[in-house]
Amino acid sequence: MELTVESFRQGTKGPAFDGKILFGEPWGFELEDISIENFYLWHGELDANVPVSMGHRMAERIPNCKAKFYSNEAHLFLMPNNADEFMETLVS
C-alpha cells in the first residue's frame, strides 16, 4: 500500500502519461521485430494492472520468448517474490 501511495505522491500526471503511451499509442516497433536470442517474460496471473491476456499475447508475438506465468502472483510482488529465480535465469 505504501508503494502505491508514494507512486501518486506528486500527482497522477506521470502514471496517466505512462498509461496513455503504453495502451493508447503505437510503440514505434512491432513485437515480432524484437531480435533478442532469449527474451524472458514473467507475468503474474493475478495482475490487476496488466491483464494476463496481454502477457500471453506478447509471448505469442515475440520471437524466442521464454514466458512463464505465475498463478499466485500479482503486479507488485512478482519481482521481489521471485528475484532469486529471475537473477539465476538472467546470469545463466
N, C-alpha and C positions, 0 to 999 in steps of 0.2 A: 504494500500500500504506500509506503514512504517513497518508493521509486516513482510511482505514478504521480503522486503529489508533486514531487520535485520536477518531474518532466514538464509539468504545466506551470511551474512557479513564475516564469516570465511571460506567461500568456499562452494562447492557443495558436498563434500565427505560425510558429515553426512546425508543430505537428500537422496543422491543416495544410501547409505547403507541401510537406512530405507526402501526405495522402493524395493531394492533387497530382503531384508528379508520378507517384507510383501507380495510381489507379486511373488517372484521367488523361494522361498524355503519353505519346509514343516515347520509348526509351532511347531511340536512335540506333537500335540494332535488333536483330531477331535472335531469339534464344537458340535457334538452330545453327547460328553462325558462331557460337562460342566454341573455341578450338583449344580446350584445355584437355590434356591427356586423362586426368582423373578429376572430375568435378564432383564434389561431395555436397549433398543436400540433406540436411537433417530438419525434421519438422515434427512438432508435437500435434497429435491428432485432437487434442483438447483446446487448441489455439483458437481463441475467440477474436483475435485481431486479424489474423491472416488465415482464411479458410483452408483447411487441409486439401480441399479440391484444387486450390491454386498450386499447392506444393506438388500434388500428383501430376497436374498438367505441365508444370515446369519440368518435372523429372522426365516426362514423356518427350518433351521437345528438345532438351539439352543433350547433345551428343556426349557419350561417355559419362553420363550422370550416374553416380552411385548414390541412390536415395535410400534413406532409412527413416521410417516413420515410427514415432514413439506413442503408443496407445495411452499412456497415463501422464503425458506431459502437455503443458500449455505454452504460452508465449514467453513469459519472462524467466521461467525456471529451467527451460530445456538446456541452455548453455551451462549454468552452474551445476546442475544435477548430473551432467554428462561430460564435463570438461576433460576429465582424465581420458575417457574413450576418444573424444574428439582430437585431443592433442596426440595421443598414440597413433591414431589414424593418419594425421597430417604429417607426422615425422617419419612414418614408416615408408 
